[in-house]
Amino acid sequence: LEVAAESDEELQVQVWRDTCAARVMSPAADQWLSDFLGVSARLVYLPPESMRQVDPAYAQPGDQTGFSDGFPFLLISQASLDDLNRRMGLNLPMERFRPNLVVDGCEPYAEDGWKRIRIGELSFRVVKPCSRCVIPTVNPETGEREGNEPLKTLMTYRKEGNNVYFGQNLIHDGPGHLQTGMTVEVLE
């Protein structure tokens, strides 16, 4: 599905400390989104001529992301979530952690030791563990915070310094196609 923008309106958008030029999709999209959410909202996209550089401490020059938290991909293994749920005595869904890549068939936290992987034709650099904020305590369906889990449990075994880690941030090496069920190959 490809949707064309109906507007040339440009806005400055801020994601953390980064400010970049975004384009508005259309007044109709804004209205639909506002009605659905019950608050005034705008649907914007990052046009090709706008760039948001990934943190240079973990990236190569030219590595970029859009409106993601900080990296284009967040990978978590199902085995890691299963281990966390066992430790908590809960059954939190993967959506709590908002990954866009979920892998299966490995040991819990195997992703912590990966440096490079390939999925289909795309290769990825595993650049940084994901330090967690309070977002995983928020139910994505209700938008409400539900206590201190999973952070409370993660702090007992996934804390380093002042951070709690769960999942890995990845940067892709070029364009390609991903789909559910593709094989993950650990290259390094």
N, C-alpha and C positions, 0 to 999 in steps of 0.2 A: 504494500500500500504506500503510495507516494502522495503527499499532500503539498500543494503549492501555496506559498504565502500570498496573501491578498493585500498586503500592506508594505509600504516602504518605510514606515515609521521606525525610527531607531531609538533605543533607550540605553542608558548606562546601567549595567547590572553589577551588583557586588556579590561576590562569593568569597567569604572570609576577608582577606586583605586584597584580593584581586578585583579590579574593576575592568569590565570589558564591554564592548558594544554588542548589543543584542538587537534583533529585529522582531517586531510584533507580527504574529501570524495573521490575525484578522480580527475585526471587531466582532464578527459572529462567534469566533472561537472564544474571545474574551467573555462574551455574554453567556455562552453555554457553560464555561468553566465557573464563572461567577454564580450563576444560578445553581449549579451542582454543589458548589462548596458553601454557598450561603454567605459569601463575602466577596468584595470586589477583587477581581484577579485578572491578570494579563497572561496570555500564553506567548512566550517568546522563544526564539531559537538563536543559536550562535551561528552567524553566517560564515561562509568559508574565508572571507577576508579578515575576520576577527580571530584572534588567537589568545588562548590562555595557557601559558607555559606551565608545565608540571614543575614542582619544586626542584630547582637545579641541584640540590644536595643529593637527590635520588634519581635524576633523569639526565638524559643527554640533550644537548641543544636541539631545539625543534620538537621535542616531545611535548605534546599538548593534550589537554582535556577540555571538556565543555563545562557544563554546570555541575559536574560531579563534586563530591566533597574535596578531593585533592588529586585523585588518580582515576584514570579511565576505567579500571577494572578492580573489583574486590572479589577474591576467591576464598571460599570456605569449603572444606570437605564435610560431607554428611557425617562421616565417622567422628569428626571433631565435635559437631553439634550433638550427636548421639552421646558422646562421652560427657559433655557438659550437662545435658539433660539428666543423665544417670546420676551425676554428682549432686545436682540440685534436687532430684526427685520430682522434676517437672517435665513437661513436654512442650517447650517453647518451639514455635515454628521457625524455620530458617529466615522467614521474612523479617523477623525482629532485628536481624543483623544487616539487612538490605544489600546482600551480595548480588552481583550480576553474573557470577560464575559459581556454580555448585558442582563439585566433583564427588564421585562415589568410587568405591573399590580400593581404597587405600586405608592405611592405619590412621587412627586419630592423630592429628597435628603433623602428619607427613608433609603437608604443604609448608611447614616451617623450614624444612631443609631443602626445598627446591630453589634453584637459581634461574632455570630456564625451562619452559614447557612449550609444547606445541599442541594445538587443538585444530584438527583439520589442516588447512594451509597456513594458519596464523601462528606465528611464534610470539612468545611473551617473555619479558624479563620480570622475575619476581623481585621487586625492588625494596619492599619495606613491610614489616609487620603492621597491621592496622591497630593503632591505639584507639581504644573505645571510649566514647563519651557516654552520656546518659541515654542516647537514642535507643539502644536495645531494651531499655526499661519501658519504652513507650509502645503501646499496642498500636500497630499500623492501621488497624481497622477502626479504632475509636479515637486515636490521637491522644489518649490519656495515659499518664504514667501509672504503672502498676507495681509499686514497691521498688526494691533495690536489686532484684534479680534481673538479669544474670550477673550483674557486676559484682555483687557480694561474693558469689562463688568463684568467679573468675579471679578475684583478688587473692584467693587462697592458693592459686597455683599458676597464674598467668601474669603476675605483676612483676615489672622490672622498673626500678626507680619509682617515679610517680605515675607510671602508665600501666594500663591493663591491656593486653594484646589478645586479639582473636581474629584470625583471617590474615590474608596477605594481599597487599596492593601490587598490581601488575601494570605494566606498560606494554602495549603491543608494538611490534616492529614494523608494521605496515598494514595496509588495508586487507580485508578478507571477509569471509562469510563464516558465521557461527550458527549452529542449530543444536537443539536438544539432542542428546544421545551421541554426540561426536566423541571419539576416543581422545583421551588426554595422554600425551607422551611426555615423560619427564626426560629432558635432554641433559640436564646438569643439576 
